[in-house]
Amino acid sequence: MHTLSPLPPFIRLRQIFEAQMRCAITEAETREEVLEEMEERMRNMERMYLKRITDEVKMNERKMDAKIDMLHQTGLLESERTTEEEEEEEEYVGDALKFAVTRPAHCVIE
């Protein structure tokens, strides 16, 4: 009966090296896939957060307008706001919203 001779050490080392390289490549590819998935999740969260903030600002504006209208109807608020004052307020709200949207994620306070 003929027995197989063991592989020379340099061939065995080469096989081990190639196996380790395949493992390292697979790990790098997996990490890249996970990174891409997490980036997409973060973008989705950012969009949801921005929509929620925008909706909240709009709701607060409607609520404030309704309160001002009620004050006008009851006569407690006599003078109408000027167009200039309204424009200044809209600009302020817009700037505040831009700041909330454009600041880096690490600056968000929860």
C-alpha positions in Angstrom: 0.0 0.0 0.0 1.3 3.4 -1.0 1.0 6.3 1.5 0.9 9.9 0.5 3.9 11.9 1.5 3.2 15.0 3.5 3.4 18.3 1.6 6.6 20.2 1.8 6.5 23.0 4.5 6.7 25.9 2.0 3.6 24.6 0.1 1.7 24.2 3.4 2.7 27.8 4.5 1.6 29.1 1.2 -1.8 27.4 1.6 -2.1 28.9 5.1 -1.2 32.3 3.8 -3.7 32.1 0.9 -6.5 31.0 3.3 -5.7 33.9 5.7 -5.8 36.3 2.7 -9.2 35.0 1.6 -10.5 35.5 5.2 -9.1 39.0 5.4 -10.7 39.9 2.0 -14.0 38.4 3.1 -13.9 40.4 6.3 -13.1 43.7 4.5 -16.0 43.1 2.1 -18.4 42.3 4.9 -17.3 45.5 6.8 -17.8 47.6 3.7 -21.3 46.2 3.3 -22.2 46.8 6.9 -20.8 50.4 6.6 -23.0 51.1 3.6 -26.1 49.7 5.3 -25.4 51.8 8.4 -24.8 55.0 6.3 -28.2 54.4 4.6 -29.9 54.0 7.9 -28.3 57.2 9.2 -29.5 59.1 6.1 -33.0 57.7 6.6 -33.0 58.7 10.3 -31.8 62.2 9.3 -34.6 62.6 6.8 -37.2 61.4 9.3 -35.8 63.8 11.9 -35.8 66.7 9.5 -39.4 66.0 8.5 -40.4 65.8 12.1 -38.8 69.1 13.0 -40.2 70.8 9.9 -43.7 69.5 10.7 -43.4 70.6 14.3 -42.3 74.1 13.2 -45.3 74.3 10.8 -47.7 73.1 13.5 -46.4 75.7 16.0 -46.7 78.4 13.4 -50.4 77.5 12.7 -51.0 77.3 16.5 -49.5 80.8 17.0 -51.4 82.2 14.1 -54.6 80.9 15.5 -53.9 82.4 18.9 -53.1 85.8 17.3 -56.3 85.6 15.3 -58.3 84.9 18.5 -56.6 87.9 20.2 -57.6 90.1 17.2 -61.2 88.8 17.3 -61.6 89.6 21.0 -60.0 93.0 20.6 -57.2 92.3 23.0 -54.6 92.8 20.2 -55.3 96.1 18.5 -52.5 96.7 16.1 -51.9 94.5 13.1 -48.4 93.3 12.6 -46.6 94.9 9.7 -45.4 93.0 6.7 -41.8 93.9 7.7 -42.3 92.3 11.2 -43.7 89.2 9.6 -40.8 89.0 7.1 -38.3 89.3 10.0 -40.0 86.5 12.0 -40.1 84.2 8.9 -36.4 84.9 8.3 -35.6 84.1 11.9 -37.5 80.9 11.8 -35.9 79.9 8.5 -32.4 80.6 9.8 -33.1 78.6 13.0 -34.4 75.7 10.9 -31.4 75.9 8.5 -29.1 75.8 11.6 -30.9 72.7 13.0 -30.6 71.0 9.6 -27.0 71.9 8.7 -25.1 71.3 11.9 -23.1 68.1 12.1 -24.8 65.1 13.7 -22.4 65.1 16.6 -23.8 68.5 17.6 -27.3 67.2 18.1 -28.5 67.4 21.7 -31.0 64.9 22.7 
